[in-house]
Amino acid sequence: MRLRCAILDDYQNVALKLADWTALKDKIDITVFNAPFASIADATAKLKDFEIICAMRERTPFSEDVIALLPNLKLLVTSGMRNAAIDIPAAAKRNIVVTGTGGVGNPTAALTIGLMLELTRKIGFENARMKAGQPWQSTIGEDLDGKTFGVVGLGKLGQKVAEIAKAIGMNVLAWSTNLTPEACAAVGVTYATKEQLFSQADVISVHVVLSARSRGLIGREDLRRMKPTSYLINTARAPIVDEDALIEVLREKKIAGAGLDVFPVEPLPLDHPLRTLDNAVITPHLGYVTEETYRRFYVETVEDVAAWLAGKPVRVLS
């Protein structure tokens, strides 16, 4: 019997182009969903008949309640080897196999630097003005050489961003809950307390994993400790930063601006206040959205489905 397979949230309509699905064509019927689901009810209604679901990161959540409404689900594949939006214990109770894929490099590092350059040099802003026929030059940029870059979280991604910031000529401070001066020295950056980092850095970038401990890690007090000329960049996860407090300091011009690629609700609602703030640069969660990363995701998704159909699942998450 042929099984039904859903590919979710393929916004750019590339899932079937970036991987060869032909080896599965005699075993599964594929349905591609290119747009976000309107609601959880919409998602479960449309997915209830599928045995296989291929999810793109955390775009569609699979909580215990959602899983309970998918009676036919047997295999759930996620891009990446970590997905906080999937209740893996709930899936296990239902004997649903959850598998993942690898990724490619650190594409989010480049986006982080891009957001910093847009905030400080207004490249996209001036490009739009020129194409609209506006008067020549309207902004004065900021030189990053000699400025201080603050990294919240010095894992693989945080280290990569710190390396690029140093190459630009910036001094780098780092802090996270368990970070030590010795770990900072090992990668050539300076350890700072949380208070020192937020009060001294000209640009602060967030690179910690969302967890119960990191949720709300950056609060109103931290944001108000920042210099009025400083910027906050978040390409990690939105709940790490108190959104209400961030909007507050942006509206009051307590900080110079923010570069954000992640939001509590995605897609970001059209009436969200961040869409109206001239000192916020916002992008639609592009951190991992590169052709190289997508190709790896989808090629290994095909491998995961084929292995499961053969009774030998690979990259199983538990």
N, C-alpha and C positions, 0 to 999 in steps of 0.2 A: 504494500500500500504506500502510495506517495504521501509524504508529509508536507505540511504547510510551513513555510519559513517567512518570517517578517523581518525586513531590514528597516530599522527605525531612524528617523531624524537625518536622512540623507539630504541635507539642505541644498547642496550643490549638485545633486543628482549624478554622483560619480561612483557609487558603490559597485555598480556592475561594469564600470569601465576600468577601474584601477586594480581589479583582480579577475582571475579566470575562474568563473563559476561553472564552466561546462562539464566538469567531472561530476557535478552534483545534479545535472539537469534531468537525469532519469529517476532520481530519488526524491527530489523535493520540488514543490511549486513555490516560486519566490514572489512576494509582494513587497514593493518598496514604498515606504512612506516618506515623502519629501518635506512635509511641513510638520511643525510641532503640533501635538494633540491639543485640542481646545481645553481639555480638563482631564483629570484622572478618570472620570466616568466615561469620557469619550475614548480614552486609550483602552480601557478594559473592554468596552463594548466592541471596539474594532479588532482587538487582539485575542479575544476569548477562544477563537477556533484554531489558533496556531499552536503547533507543537514545538517550533523552534523560533526564538526571537533573538535577533542580533542588534544589540543596543550600541549607540554611540555615546561613550562616556556617561555623564550623569544627566543627559538631556531629558530622559524619561525615567522617573523614579520607580523602583520596584520594591515597595514596602511590603510588610506582611499582609496588609489589607489588599493591596493590588494583586499580589501573588495568589491570594485566596480566590480572586475573581477570574483567574486564568486556569480553568480546570484541565485544559489539554496540554499545558506547557510542560515540556520534558527537558529542553536544553535552552539555557540562556547564555549567550555569548556577549561579553562586553569588550570594547576596545580598551586596551590597557590592562594592567595586572592589579589595579586597585579601583574600586568603585563604591564610594560611600553611599550611593543611592540605591544599592541592592542589599536587601536583607538576606544575607547568605544563610544564616541559620534557619530562617523561615523557608527558604528554598530547599534546604536539606531535609526539613521535616516532610516536604512533599516529594522527596526523591527527585528533585529537579537538579540536574547537573549545571553548574555555573563555571564557565571557562573564560579566560582572558587572552590578550595578545600582547606582544611587545610594542615598543615605541621606537622613535628615532631621535637620538641626541637630546638637545634642550631647546626646541624652537621657541619656548616661552621666554628664554633669555633675550633673544633678539627683539621680541615684541616689547619687553620691559624697557629696553634701551630706546626703542622707537617711541614709546610713550614719553620717556624722559626728554627726548629730543624735540618732540612736538610741544611739550609744555614749555621748554626753555628757548626753542628757536622758531616755533610757530610755522613749521614747514607746510603742513596741510592747510593751515589757515591762510597763509599768504598765497598758496597755490590757488585756492578757491577764489580769493580776491582778484588775482590776476585774470583768471578765466571769466570772471564776472565784469571785467573792465574797470575795476576800481583803481583809484589813484596809486601811483608807484610807491611802495614801501609804507607800512603803517606801524610796524612793531620794531622794537629794539630787543634783540636777543640777549641771552645771558651766556657768558663763557663758563663752561663746566670745569676747565682746568684749574686746579687748586681748590675747588669746592669739596664739600664733604658728603659722601654717599653713605647712607645707613642701611644695613641689611638686617631685616628681622628674619632670622633663620639662615643658617650657614650649611645647609645640606648641599647636595649635588648641584641643584639649580641656583641656590644662593651663592655658591662659590663661583659658578660660571658668570653670573651677573657682576659679582665683585671683581672678577678678573677683567671684564670689559671696562668697568668703571675705572679701574686702575690704569688701563691702557689709555683712557681718555685724559688721564692726569688727575683723577680725583683721589682724595684720601678716603679710605674705607673703614667705617666702624661696623661692628656686628654685635648683635645680641639675640638670644632666645633663652627660653626658660632654663635649659640645661647646658647652655654653651659655656665653655671655659676659656680663660686667657690662653691656655696652652694650645687648644684647638684652633683659635684664631691665629696665633703666631705661626702655626704649622702651614697655613695657607697665605700668610703675609698680610693679614689685616689686623686691625686694632680692636681688642675687646672693649666693650662699653657696657655700662649698666643700662637698663631700659630708660631711666630718666636722662642719662647723658646722651644716649642716642637720639631721643626725641627732641631734646633741647639744642643739640649741636648740629645735627645733620641738615644739609640743604635739600637733599632728596632722600626720601625713605622708601624702600621697596620691601614688600611683604613676600616671604618665601617659606612659610611653614605649612604643614599639612593640617587640614581642618580636622579637629577632634574635639572631644568634650572639654579638654584642657585649653585648646586654642580658640574655642568659640568665644567671641567678645574679648579677645586678648588685647586689642587696641581700643581703648575706650575714650570717653570725653576728656578725661584728665590728660591722657597722653597726647591727644590731638591739640589741646589747648596749650600744651607745653612747647609745641613746635614754633619755629620762628615765622613771622608773618611773610617772609620771603621764601619759605620752603614748600616742598611738594611731597605728596604722598602717592605712591603707585601700588596698586593691588592687582596682581595677576594670579593670585593664589585662589582663595575662596572668599566670597563676600562676607559671610558671618564672622570672619576673624576680626573685622572692623565694625564698630558700632555705626551703622549706616545713618541713624538719626543724628548722631553727634557729628559725623562727617559732613552731612548736608548743612548742619548748623554752622560749622566753622567755615565752610565754603561760602555760604550766604553772607556771613558777617565779615568775610575777607580776613579771617584770623590766620589763614594760610594762603599761599599764592595760588594753589591749585591742586588738582588730583588727576591722576591717570588711572582709569578703571577698566578692566576687561572682564570682571566678574560681578554678578549681582544676585541678591537674595531670590529674586524671581526672574527666570529667563524663559523666553525672551522678555526683555525689559518692557513693562507696560508703557504705552504711548503717553500716558499722563504722568509718568514718573518725574519728580522734580529734577533729577539729575540731567534730564534731557533739556532743561531750560537754563542751566547754569553755565555762564560763559567761561568760568575758570575750571570746568571739568572736561577733560578729554575722555570720551567713552568709546569703547569698541565692543562688538558683539561676541565676546568670549572666543577670541581668535588665537589664544596662546598656543594650542596644539594643532591649529588648522593650517597645515602645510601639505603639499602633495606627497612629500616623502613620508610623512607620518601617516597620512591616510592610506597610502599604498601598503605600508606595513600592517596597519590595522586590518584592512580588508583581505589582504593575502592570507594573513594568519586566521582571520575569521573563517575563511573557506577551509583552511586546514583543520580548525577546531570542529567544524560541522562534519567534515569527512571522517575525522578520527572517531567522533562520537557515533556516527552511523556505522562505523566498522566495529563498534564495541570496545574501543580503546581510546577513551577521551584523553586529551592532552591539555596542559596548562590549566588544570582544575583549581578553582579558588575555594578556599575553605577558611 
